[in-house]
Amino acid sequence: MKKWTFVWLALLLVIVTGCSQEAGAGVSGPSTIQKVVDKKKLVIGTSSGYFPFEMKDKEGKFVGYDMDLGKAIADALKVEVEFKDYSDFGGLIPALQTGDIDMVISGMTIRGDRALAVSFSDPYYSSGQVVMVPKKDTTTKSWKELDQAGKKIAVGQGSTGALLAKQLFKNATIMDFDGFTNAALAVKQAQADALVFDEPGVRVFEIMNADSVRGVYEVLSTENLGIALPLNDQAMIQWVNSFLASYRNGLDDQISVNKWFKSNEWINQVQQQ
């Protein structure tokens, strides 16, 4: 670990020095990643409740696949990590823009509209949008069956599922909720006829609420998840991408994948939805 920490810090020095010499290479002043090293703390914005990416255990500590990634980045930089929770997923990008956080790791899809406001790392996970319906709905096999007047489709405000649902559904009513958990609860409590959200989150919610909801695993779209970084901060972007190239599919990543995606032993250890 010490050897790799030295390597990542040495790489940081090379990248920061190189980017500082490039005219117009990025943001004015020191790179955010240099500021992180100087203050010895990495502040990561997230929106807990998206299982199994970002959650809180029963002691209130952040856990999940994204949390493991964030901790690994902080370890490589030899700094402490602080996770800052935003109940409103839509508040993450503004917080990054104002400097309240250093990066966003929150199951965020890489999208063109978002890329106008922030820069994204290379993808660290591929996901897809699916539908979840109440358990009593035993017949629905496709989202098209739900596109009827009077049907209510729940989405997490600002999510990719929300954007997609508003494009696909021409007759049903789209209901915006504050985050995935509230949108999913609307389906569970029969306040909505369906939810559109990322497949991993839907699968876990179904496991935890098997008596009240079921997933319809027709993939509506596929997308890549990325780390949101300050816009045009080239040193930050280069360092994070270099880190991800080594981390993805490595031992630590595989341990995290096996724990959060291939096992359900953790479910009773986290705050329930």
N, C-alpha and C positions, 0 to 999 in steps of 0.2 A: 504493500500500500504506500509506504513512504517513497519507494522508487517511482511509482506512478504519479504520486502527488508532485514530485520534483519535475517529472516530465511535463505535466500539464501546466505547472507554473512557468517552466522555461518556455513552453509554447506560447503562453500568454504574453510573455515579455517580447517574443519575436513578433507576434501579431500586432500588439499595441504599438510597438516601435514602427513597424512597417506601415500600418494604417495612418499613423500620425504624420508620416512623410508624404502621403498621397493627397494631392489637392482635391478638395471636395469629396473625399472618400466617405465621410459620414457626418455625424452630428458634430457641432462645434464643442470645443473643450474636451476634457478627458472622456474616454469611453466609460459607459456604465460598468463594464466588467472591471475596469481599473479602480473605479470608485468602490466596488464591492470588495475588492482585495484590500484597499486602503482602510475601509471601515470594519473589515473582518466580519461582515455579515451579508448574507444573500437573502433578500426579502422576496418571497414568491407569492404572487396572487393566485387564489384558487376559489372555487365555489363548491363547498363540500355537499355531499348528497348524491353525487354521480358515481354509483357503484359499478365496478370495483376500482375506479380511478382515484377518487378523492372522497374520503369518509372520515368520521371521527369514531374512535373506539369508545368504550363505556366510561373511560376516564377523561374523555374530551381531547385526546391526542389525535393528531392527523395521521391517518394510515391509508394505504392504497398504492396502486401501481404508479400513479403520478408522484406520490409522496416519495416513493423509493427512488425515482428518477431525480427528483429535486435534491434529495439528500446526497445522492451520488455526485451530482454537480458541485454541491457545496464541499463535499469531502475532497474532490479533485482540486478545488480552489483553496482548500485548507481554511475555510471560514465556517462560521456557524450559520444555520439556516433558520429563517422565521417564515412560517406560512401565515398569510393574512387572508382571512375568510371573507368572501363577499356573498351575501345572500342573493343579491341580484347579479346574475351572470353577466348582464349587459354593462355592469359597472367596472368590469376588469380592464377593458381597453382604456377607458378614460383614466383609470388609476395608473396605468402604465405610462400614459401620455404625460401625466402631471408629475411623474417621478415618485409617487407614493409606494410603488413596488418596482423591483428590478426586472422581473419577467413574469409571464403567466404560464403556469402549467396546470391546465384544468380541462383536459379532454377537448381542447379547442380545435375545431376544424379549420384547415388552411383554406381561406376563401378570398376571392378577389376584392370584395368590398372591405374586408378587414385589412387586407394588405395595403390599402390606401392610408391606413392609420398607424399600422405597426408593421414591423418586419417579422417574418417567420423563419424558424429553423427548418432544416430538412425534416421530413416526416419521421416520427418515432413510433407511430402505430397506425394501422389501417382499420377502418370501421365501416359500418353501413347503417342506413336508416331503415327501421321496421315499424310495424304497427302492434299495439297492445290493446286488447279489448277486455271487457268484463267477462268473467268466467261463464256467466249465464248466456253469453253470446256464443253458441256452439257451432254456428254455421259460417261465419265470415272467414273467407280464405284469401281475400284480396282487398286492398284499400279501395278499389273501384266500387265495391259493394257498399261502402260507407259514404260515398259521395252523393248524398241525397239531401234534399231540403228537410230540415228538422234534426239532422244528425249534428252532434257536437264533437269536434276534434280538439283535444287538449294538446298544447305544446308548451315547451319552456321558452319564455320570452327571450328573444335574441339568439336562440339556438339554431343550428342548421336544420333541425327537424321543423322548426317554425317556418323558416324560409321555404323549405321544400313543400310543406303542407299548404302554404298559401299559393304556391305555384300549381300544385296538383288538384286540390279540391276546389271545384267551381260552384258546387251547390251546397255543401255542408258548411256549417258555421265554425270558424276557427276561434278557439278560446285560448288567450295568452295567460300563462301562469308564471309566477315568480319562481323559476327553477324547475328542474326535473321532478323533484320530490312532490311538489304541490300539484304538478300536472298529472303525475302518476296516481296520486291519491284521489284526484277527481274521477279517474276511471274506476279505481277500486271502490269508491263510495257512490258509483253510478251517477255522478254529476256530469259525466261526459261519456260519449259512446266509444271513443278510441283515443289513443295517444300515438304520436309520431315521435320517435326518438332513436338514439343510437342502440344498435343491437346488444352490446355488452350490458348496458344499463338495464334494458328491458329483460334480458335473460336473468339477471340477478334479482330484479324486482319480482319476477314471476316465481323464482325459487322461494323467495321470502314470503310471498303472498299467493301461494298456489291454489288456495281455496277461493280466491276472489278475482283473479285475472289470468289471462293466458296470452302468450305472444303469437302473432301471425308473422312468421319468419319469411315473408316475401320481401326480398331486399329492394327497397325503393331507389336507393342511390348508394354509391360508395364514396368514401372520402378519406383523406389523410389527416391525422392529428399532428399538430406542431406546437413548438414552444413560441409564444409571442414575445418579441423583443422590441426595444426602442427602435423607432423607424430610422433606417439607414445607419445604424450603429455598426459599422463594418467590423470593427474589432470584436464586438460582442457576438455578431453573427458567425464570424469565422471560427472563433474559439468554441462556441456551442456546437457548431456543425462538426468540428474536428473531434470533440468529445463524443458526440452521438455516433460517429462512424466507428469508434472503438467500443462504445457501450452496447449498442444494439446487437442482439444475438450473442453477446458475451455471457460469461458465467453469472454475473450479478443480475443481468437482464433476464436470463433464463430462470433463475431462482425466483425472481419477482413474478414472471409470467406464470410459473407453476403454482405459486402461492395464491395469486389473485384470480386467475382465469381457469385453472385446471383443478382447483380444489374448492370446496365450500366449507371447510373447517373454520374459516375466519368469520363466517356470517353471524354466529352467536356472540362474537367478541366485539361487534360494532353496534353503534346506535342504530336502532331499527327504523325503517321507513314506514 
